[in-house]
Amino acid sequence: MITIMSNNYDVKKIVDELLDKIDAVYTDERKTAVRARMNDYWNGIYPDDRFPFVVNTIDPNPPEIPCDVSDFDKELITQLSSIVYRSNWDDDYYPGLVPGVRQVLIPASFGCKEDHASDSVKVVGCINKPEDVYNLEYIGFPSDSIGGEMLKKMKYWREATNKRIMLYEADMQGPFSVACQTWGMMDLLSELYISPDEVHYLMNMTTQAVVSGNYS
């Protein structure tokens, strides 16, 4: 547990110390073994002892961070601390930072918004009738968007860690998921029969948005 007063809280020092700890517990040998097991499993070569698995856990005693530290730094330190903590499990986790993908990330590039409830968030679709699909415009991830904020965080973390740890996103959604969020799942499934041309038009747009990598 890291507890340092705000008047001498050195973010860079803390980050470097946590990265050193991660390097010490996630050695090259350990990471190579993880890659080998996952590669074998992907290719249908199943081990005799166990299948690859990852323990999903976080540090139960996260670092105490002064309130005047930036949100990007707070999240970075918290994630690094959790990576150190989870090294106690002999699983197939490969250390990396996750900037966070929200469900609305790509739908927002088409104009969708978020609806916040007490303990949940959902995507509010931007298509009300089939012909609305022809008015959609993919704007990408400008700097003032949800996607743009994620890209800023990724760039900041990459620099703050001096590229010593990888960044990855595990769930960017898929073309059909994005289409459902943009139109609404029940409406989209109904319109597959009623307005197939419009559904195909939307699917083409969401497919390009997901696979093109044009997020700038």
Backbone as numpy.savetxt, mean C-alpha at the origin, in Angstrom:
# Nx Ny Nz CAx CAy CAz Cx Cy Cz
11.48 -0.34 23.07 10.64 0.86 23.07 11.52 2.10 23.07
11.21 3.04 22.18 12.03 4.25 22.06 11.29 5.42 22.71
11.89 6.02 23.70 11.29 7.18 24.35 12.33 8.28 24.44
12.11 9.33 23.68 13.06 10.45 23.66 12.26 11.75 23.72
12.71 12.68 24.52 12.01 13.95 24.63 12.09 14.71 23.32
11.08 15.53 23.05 10.99 16.22 21.77 12.13 17.22 21.56
12.69 17.72 22.65 13.73 18.73 22.47 15.06 18.15 21.99
15.21 16.82 22.01 16.43 16.23 21.46 16.10 14.97 20.65
14.94 14.99 20.03 14.50 13.84 19.23 15.10 13.96 17.83
16.02 13.08 17.53 16.74 13.10 16.25 16.15 12.03 15.35
15.28 12.43 14.42 14.59 11.48 13.56 15.58 10.64 12.75
16.55 11.30 12.15 17.52 10.57 11.32 18.28 9.53 12.14
18.66 9.87 13.35 19.38 8.94 14.20 18.51 7.73 14.53
17.25 7.98 14.87 16.33 6.90 15.21 16.11 5.99 14.00
15.88 6.60 12.84 15.66 5.82 11.62 16.88 4.96 11.31
18.07 5.54 11.40 19.29 4.79 11.11 19.48 3.64 12.10
19.17 3.89 13.38 19.31 2.84 14.39 18.35 1.68 14.11
17.13 2.00 13.71 16.15 0.96 13.41 16.55 0.18 12.16
17.08 0.88 11.17 17.55 0.20 9.95 18.72 -0.73 10.28
19.59 -0.31 11.19 20.70 -1.17 11.60 20.16 -2.44 12.27
19.14 -2.29 13.10 18.55 -3.45 13.76 17.89 -4.39 12.75
17.23 -3.81 11.75 16.60 -4.62 10.72 17.65 -5.40 9.94
18.76 -4.75 9.59 19.84 -5.43 8.88 20.43 -6.56 9.72
20.44 -6.37 11.04 21.04 -7.38 11.92 20.17 -8.63 12.02
18.84 -8.45 12.01 17.95 -9.62 12.18 17.50 -10.20 10.84
17.38 -9.34 9.83 17.04 -9.82 8.49 18.32 -9.84 7.66
19.12 -10.84 7.92 20.40 -10.96 7.23 20.19 -11.32 5.76
21.26 -11.18 4.98 21.18 -11.57 3.57 20.81 -13.05 3.44
21.33 -13.86 4.34 21.03 -15.30 4.30 19.54 -15.55 4.54
18.98 -14.85 5.51 17.56 -15.02 5.82 16.70 -14.56 4.65
17.03 -13.42 4.06 16.23 -12.90 2.95 16.37 -13.79 1.71
17.55 -14.33 1.49 17.74 -15.24 0.35 16.90 -16.50 0.52
16.81 -17.00 1.74 16.01 -18.19 2.01 14.52 -17.91 1.77
14.07 -16.74 2.16 12.67 -16.36 1.92 12.38 -16.32 0.42
13.25 -15.67 -0.33 13.06 -15.58 -1.78 13.05 -16.97 -2.42
13.92 -17.84 -1.95 13.99 -19.19 -2.52 12.72 -19.97 -2.24
12.21 -19.89 -1.00 10.99 -20.62 -0.66 9.81 -20.10 -1.46
9.69 -18.77 -1.57 8.57 -18.19 -2.31 8.67 -18.50 -3.80
9.88 -18.50 -4.33 10.07 -18.82 -5.74 9.69 -20.27 -6.02
10.08 -21.18 -5.12 9.71 -22.59 -5.28 8.20 -22.75 -5.23
7.57 -22.09 -4.27 6.12 -22.21 -4.12 5.41 -21.68 -5.37
5.89 -20.57 -5.90 5.31 -19.98 -7.11 5.39 -20.96 -8.28
6.47 -21.73 -8.32 6.68 -22.67 -9.42 6.15 -24.07 -9.12
5.37 -24.20 -8.06 4.75 -25.49 -7.75 5.66 -26.49 -7.10
6.75 -26.04 -6.53 7.66 -26.94 -5.80 7.38 -26.74 -4.32
6.69 -27.70 -3.71 6.22 -27.53 -2.34 7.18 -28.19 -1.36
7.55 -27.49 -0.29 8.51 -28.01 0.68 7.91 -29.14 1.52
8.78 -29.95 2.09 8.33 -31.06 2.93 7.95 -30.59 4.32
8.60 -29.53 4.82 8.39 -29.13 6.20 7.19 -28.22 6.40
7.04 -27.21 5.58 5.91 -26.28 5.75 5.74 -25.44 4.49
4.52 -24.90 4.33 4.28 -23.95 3.26 4.77 -22.57 3.72
5.14 -21.71 2.79 5.52 -20.34 3.17 4.35 -19.63 3.86
4.66 -18.85 4.87 3.62 -18.09 5.58 4.22 -16.81 6.13
3.35 -15.85 6.40 3.77 -14.58 6.98 2.88 -14.29 8.18
3.49 -13.98 9.31 2.75 -13.58 10.51 2.38 -12.10 10.37
1.11 -11.81 10.48 0.64 -10.43 10.36 0.55 -9.81 11.75
1.53 -9.02 12.11 1.57 -8.46 13.45 2.22 -7.08 13.43
1.99 -6.33 14.49 2.63 -5.03 14.66 3.22 -4.97 16.07
4.10 -4.03 16.27 4.74 -3.85 17.57 3.68 -3.46 18.61
3.49 -4.28 19.65 2.47 -3.94 20.67 2.89 -2.75 21.54
4.17 -2.42 21.51 4.67 -1.26 22.26 5.38 -0.31 21.30
4.61 0.39 20.49 5.22 1.26 19.48 6.01 2.40 20.12
6.93 2.97 19.38 7.75 4.05 19.93 6.90 5.25 20.33
7.33 5.91 21.39 6.70 7.16 21.78 7.38 8.28 20.99
6.59 8.96 20.18 7.14 9.97 19.28 6.51 11.32 19.61
7.31 12.34 19.78 6.76 13.67 20.10 5.76 14.13 19.06
4.78 14.90 19.49 3.69 15.31 18.61 4.16 16.27 17.52
5.31 16.92 17.72 5.76 17.88 16.71 6.56 17.21 15.58
6.72 15.90 15.63 7.37 15.17 14.54 6.36 15.02 13.40
6.81 15.13 12.16 5.92 15.08 11.01 5.22 13.73 10.91
4.04 13.72 10.27 3.28 12.48 10.11 4.06 11.44 9.32
4.77 11.89 8.27 5.57 10.95 7.48 6.63 10.28 8.34
7.29 11.06 9.21 8.33 10.51 10.08 7.73 9.58 11.14
6.59 9.97 11.69 5.94 9.12 12.70 5.62 7.75 12.13
5.02 7.75 10.95 4.64 6.48 10.34 5.87 5.67 9.96
6.89 6.34 9.46 8.13 5.65 9.09 8.75 4.96 10.30
8.88 5.68 11.40 9.48 5.12 12.61 8.64 3.97 13.15
7.33 4.14 13.13 6.44 3.10 13.64 6.54 1.83 12.80
6.58 1.98 11.48 6.70 0.80 10.62 8.05 0.12 10.81
9.12 0.88 10.88 10.44 0.29 11.08 10.50 -0.46 12.40
9.91 0.11 13.44 9.88 -0.54 14.74 9.12 -1.87 14.68
8.01 -1.89 13.94 7.23 -3.11 13.80 7.99 -4.18 13.02
8.79 -3.76 12.04 9.60 -4.72 11.28 10.62 -5.38 12.20
11.23 -4.59 13.10 12.16 -5.16 14.06 11.44 -6.15 14.97
10.26 -5.77 15.46 9.51 -6.61 16.39 9.11 -7.94 15.74
8.63 -7.90 14.51 8.12 -9.11 13.88 9.23 -10.08 13.48
10.48 -9.66 13.59 11.59 -10.55 13.25 11.69 -11.73 14.21
10.94 -11.67 15.32 10.94 -12.77 16.28 10.32 -14.03 15.70
9.52 -13.89 14.64 8.88 -15.04 14.02 9.73 -15.55 12.86
9.89 -16.84 12.79 10.65 -17.44 11.69 9.70 -17.71 10.52
9.17 -16.62 9.96 8.21 -16.76 8.86 8.88 -16.34 7.56
8.09 -16.05 6.56 8.63 -15.70 5.25 8.41 -14.24 4.90
8.31 -13.42 5.93 8.19 -11.98 5.71 9.50 -11.42 5.16
9.38 -10.56 4.17 10.55 -9.88 3.60 10.42 -8.40 3.96
11.38 -7.83 4.68 11.23 -6.47 5.21 11.02 -5.42 4.12
10.04 -4.59 4.33 9.76 -3.50 3.41 8.75 -2.54 4.00
8.77 -1.32 3.53 7.84 -0.29 3.98 6.62 -0.27 3.07
5.46 -0.05 3.67 4.20 -0.01 2.92 3.58 1.37 3.08
3.70 2.24 2.08 3.14 3.59 2.17 1.63 3.61 2.32
0.94 2.53 1.93 -0.50 2.44 2.15 -1.33 2.73 0.93
-2.11 1.75 0.54 -3.03 1.91 -0.58 -4.45 1.96 -0.04
-5.13 3.06 -0.29 -6.53 3.17 0.08 -7.40 2.72 -1.08
-8.58 2.18 -0.78 -9.46 1.69 -1.82 -9.75 2.75 -2.87
-9.79 3.99 -2.45 -10.18 5.06 -3.36 -9.01 5.54 -4.22
-7.82 4.98 -4.01 -6.62 5.50 -4.66 -6.79 5.69 -6.17
-7.11 4.61 -6.90 -7.27 4.73 -8.35 -8.66 5.27 -8.72
-9.75 4.84 -8.05 -11.05 5.45 -8.36 -11.05 6.97 -8.22
-10.25 7.50 -7.28 -10.18 8.95 -7.12 -9.65 9.62 -8.37
-8.85 8.89 -9.15 -8.32 9.45 -10.39 -9.40 9.60 -11.46
-10.56 9.03 -11.19 -11.72 9.20 -12.08 -12.76 10.13 -11.49
-12.51 10.64 -10.28 -13.43 11.58 -9.66 -14.20 11.05 -8.48
-13.92 9.82 -8.02 -14.63 9.25 -6.88 -14.16 9.89 -5.57
-15.02 9.86 -4.57 -14.72 10.40 -3.25 -14.80 9.29 -2.21
-14.42 9.62 -0.98 -14.53 8.69 0.15 -15.68 9.11 1.05
-16.35 8.12 1.61 -17.39 8.37 2.61 -16.91 7.75 3.92
-16.75 8.58 4.96 -16.23 8.11 6.23 -17.36 7.86 7.21
-17.40 6.65 7.75 -18.33 6.30 8.82 -17.54 6.30 10.13
-18.16 5.80 11.21 -17.50 5.85 12.51 -16.21 5.04 12.54
-16.22 3.87 11.92 -15.03 3.03 11.95 -14.74 2.37 10.60
-15.20 2.98 9.54 -14.96 2.41 8.21 -14.97 3.51 7.15
-14.45 3.16 5.99 -14.40 4.09 4.86 -14.83 3.34 3.62
-15.63 3.97 2.78 -16.02 3.33 1.53 -15.88 4.32 0.38
-15.80 3.78 -0.82 -15.68 4.61 -2.01 -17.07 4.98 -2.50
-17.26 6.25 -2.81 -18.51 6.73 -3.38 -18.34 6.80 -4.89
-19.11 6.02 -5.63 -18.99 5.97 -7.07 -19.31 7.30 -7.73
-18.81 7.47 -8.96 -19.04 8.72 -9.69 -19.84 8.48 -10.97
-20.37 7.28 -11.15 -21.21 6.96 -12.31 -22.63 6.70 -11.83
-23.58 7.47 -12.33 -24.97 7.32 -11.94 -25.82 6.69 -13.03
-25.40 6.84 -14.27 -26.12 6.25 -15.40 -25.11 5.83 -16.45
-25.47 4.85 -17.29 -24.49 4.27 -18.22 -23.72 5.29 -19.05
-24.39 6.30 -19.55 -23.71 7.26 -20.43 -22.67 8.10 -19.71
-22.69 8.08 -18.37 -21.68 8.83 -17.62 -20.26 8.34 -17.89
-20.13 7.08 -18.32 -18.78 6.54 -18.53 -18.04 7.33 -19.61
-18.78 7.88 -20.56 -18.13 8.60 -21.66 -17.62 9.98 -21.25
-18.02 10.40 -20.04 -17.54 11.69 -19.53 -16.39 11.54 -18.54
-16.01 10.28 -18.26 -14.92 10.05 -17.32 -13.60 10.53 -17.90
-12.77 11.08 -17.03 -11.43 11.50 -17.43 -10.45 11.03 -16.37
-9.44 10.30 -16.80 -8.42 9.82 -15.87 -7.37 10.91 -15.67
-7.23 11.39 -14.44 -6.34 12.51 -14.18 -5.00 12.08 -13.58
-4.85 10.79 -13.28 -3.60 10.32 -12.69 -3.47 10.72 -11.23
-2.24 10.95 -10.79 -1.97 11.26 -9.39 -1.33 12.65 -9.27
-2.07 13.72 -9.49 -1.48 15.04 -9.30 -1.09 15.25 -7.83
-0.25 16.23 -7.58 0.35 16.41 -6.25 -0.68 16.64 -5.14
-1.84 17.21 -5.49 -2.84 17.50 -4.47 -3.89 16.40 -4.33
-3.63 15.23 -4.93 -4.59 14.13 -4.87 -4.16 13.10 -3.83
-5.04 12.13 -3.56 -4.72 11.04 -2.65 -3.51 10.27 -3.17
-3.50 9.99 -4.47 -2.37 9.30 -5.07 -1.10 10.11 -5.01
-1.22 11.42 -5.23 -0.06 12.30 -5.17 0.54 12.33 -3.79
-0.30 12.30 -2.77 0.19 12.29 -1.39 0.96 10.99 -1.12
0.48 9.88 -1.65 1.18 8.62 -1.46 2.55 8.64 -2.15
2.60 9.20 -3.35 3.87 9.30 -4.05 4.86 10.18 -3.30
4.37 11.26 -2.68 5.25 12.12 -1.88 5.82 11.36 -0.69
4.95 10.56 -0.06 5.41 9.78 1.08 6.46 8.76 0.65
6.25 8.10 -0.48 7.21 7.12 -0.97 8.56 7.77 -1.27
8.53 8.94 -1.90 9.77 9.66 -2.21 10.49 10.07 -0.93
9.72 10.57 0.03 10.31 11.02 1.29 10.95 9.85 2.03
10.23 8.73 2.13 10.76 7.57 2.83 11.99 7.01 2.13
11.98 7.03 0.80 13.12 6.52 0.06 14.37 7.33 0.40
14.21 8.64 0.51 15.34 9.49 0.83 15.72 9.37 2.32
14.71 9.29 3.19 14.96 9.24 4.63 15.68 7.96 5.05
15.45 6.87 4.30 16.11 5.60 4.61 17.35 5.37 3.77
17.71 6.34 2.93 18.87 6.22 2.06 18.80 4.94 1.21
17.59 4.57 0.82 17.33 3.40 -0.04 17.82 2.09 0.58
17.84 2.03 1.91 18.33 0.82 2.58 17.25 -0.24 2.75
16.01 0.09 2.48 14.92 -0.86 2.63 13.94 -0.65 1.50
13.35 -1.72 1.02 12.48 -1.61 -0.13 11.11 -1.05 0.26
10.43 -0.51 -0.73 9.05 -0.06 -0.58 8.19 -0.91 -1.50
7.02 -1.30 -1.03 6.14 -2.07 -1.89 4.68 -1.84 -1.52
3.85 -2.09 -2.48 2.41 -2.00 -2.29 1.81 -3.36 -2.61
1.07 -3.91 -1.68 0.58 -5.28 -1.84 -0.77 -5.35 -2.54
-1.52 -4.27 -2.61 -2.88 -4.38 -3.14 -3.28 -3.07 -3.82
-3.06 -3.02 -5.13 -3.45 -1.84 -5.91 -4.85 -1.98 -6.49
-5.59 -3.02 -6.07 -6.87 -3.36 -6.67 -6.64 -3.82 -8.12
-7.69 -4.21 -8.79 -7.59 -4.64 -10.17 -8.60 -3.90 -11.02
-8.56 -4.06 -12.34 -9.47 -3.32 -13.22 -10.95 -3.52 -12.87
-11.34 -4.76 -12.55 -12.74 -5.00 -12.23 -13.13 -4.38 -10.90
-12.23 -4.48 -9.91 -12.51 -3.86 -8.61 -12.66 -2.35 -8.74
-11.78 -1.73 -9.52 -11.86 -0.29 -9.71 -13.16 0.08 -10.43
-13.53 -0.71 -11.42 -14.79 -0.45 -12.15 -15.98 -0.56 -11.20
-15.96 -1.56 -10.32 -17.06 -1.72 -9.35 -17.12 -0.54 -8.40
-15.97 -0.06 -7.96 -15.95 1.07 -7.04 -16.42 2.35 -7.74
-16.10 2.45 -9.02 -16.45 3.66 -9.77 -17.94 3.72 -10.09
-18.54 2.54 -10.33 -19.95 2.50 -10.73 -20.85 2.00 -9.60
-20.30 1.18 -8.73 -21.10 0.47 -7.73 -21.26 -0.97 -8.19
-20.95 -1.92 -7.30 -20.89 -3.31 -7.73 -22.20 -3.83 -8.29
-23.31 -3.61 -7.57 -24.59 -4.15 -8.02 -25.02 -3.51 -9.34
-24.80 -2.21 -9.46 -25.17 -1.53 -10.72 -24.32 -2.04 -11.88
-23.02 -2.22 -11.63 -22.14 -2.68 -12.69 -22.55 -4.08 -13.16
-22.83 -4.97 -12.21 -23.22 -6.33 -12.59 -24.52 -6.34 -13.37
-25.45 -5.47 -13.00 -26.71 -5.37 -13.75 -26.48 -4.84 -15.15
-25.63 -3.82 -15.24 -25.40 -3.18 -16.53 -24.58 -4.05 -17.49
-23.96 -5.11 -16.97 -23.30 -6.07 -17.86 -24.29 -6.63 -18.88
-25.55 -6.78 -18.46 -26.59 -7.30 -19.35 -27.32 -6.19 -20.09
-27.48 -5.04 -19.42 -28.30 -3.97 -19.99 -27.49 -3.05 -20.90
-26.29 -2.70 -20.45 -25.45 -1.73 -21.20 -24.04 -2.28 -21.37
-23.88 -3.37 -22.08 -22.54 -4.00 -22.19 -21.49 -3.09 -22.83
-21.89 -2.24 -23.79 -20.91 -1.36 -24.43 -20.30 -0.40 -23.42
-21.15 0.15 -22.56 -20.66 1.10 -21.56 -19.77 0.40 -20.52
-20.16 -0.82 -20.15 -19.34 -1.57 -19.19 -17.97 -1.88 -19.80
-17.94 -2.30 -21.06 -16.67 -2.57 -21.71 -15.83 -1.31 -21.84
-16.48 -0.18 -22.10 -15.76 1.08 -22.20 -15.09 1.40 -20.86
-15.85 1.24 -19.77 -15.30 1.51 -18.44 -14.17 0.55 -18.11
-14.37 -0.74 -18.43 -13.34 -1.72 -18.13 -12.04 -1.43 -18.88
-12.16 -0.94 -20.10 -10.96 -0.55 -20.85 -10.22 0.59 -20.14
-10.98 1.56 -19.62 -10.36 2.69 -18.94 -9.69 2.25 -17.64
-10.39 1.43 -16.85 -9.81 1.02 -15.56 -8.62 0.09 -15.77
-8.68 -0.71 -16.83 -7.54 -1.59 -17.13 -6.31 -0.76 -17.46
-6.48 0.25 -18.29 -5.34 1.11 -18.64 -4.80 1.83 -17.41
-5.71 2.24 -16.52 -5.28 2.95 -15.32 -4.45 2.06 -14.40
-4.83 0.78 -14.32 -4.14 -0.14 -13.41 -2.81 -0.62 -13.99
-2.78 -0.94 -15.28 -1.59 -1.58 -15.84 -0.60 -0.61 -16.47
-1.03 0.61 -16.78 -0.14 1.51 -17.49 0.98 2.05 -16.63
0.73 2.15 -15.32 1.74 2.74 -14.44 1.87 4.24 -14.61
0.92 4.87 -15.31 0.95 6.31 -15.55 0.32 7.02 -14.38
1.04 7.12 -13.26 0.49 7.69 -12.04 1.02 9.09 -11.74
1.78 9.65 -12.65 2.36 10.95 -12.37 1.37 12.07 -12.71
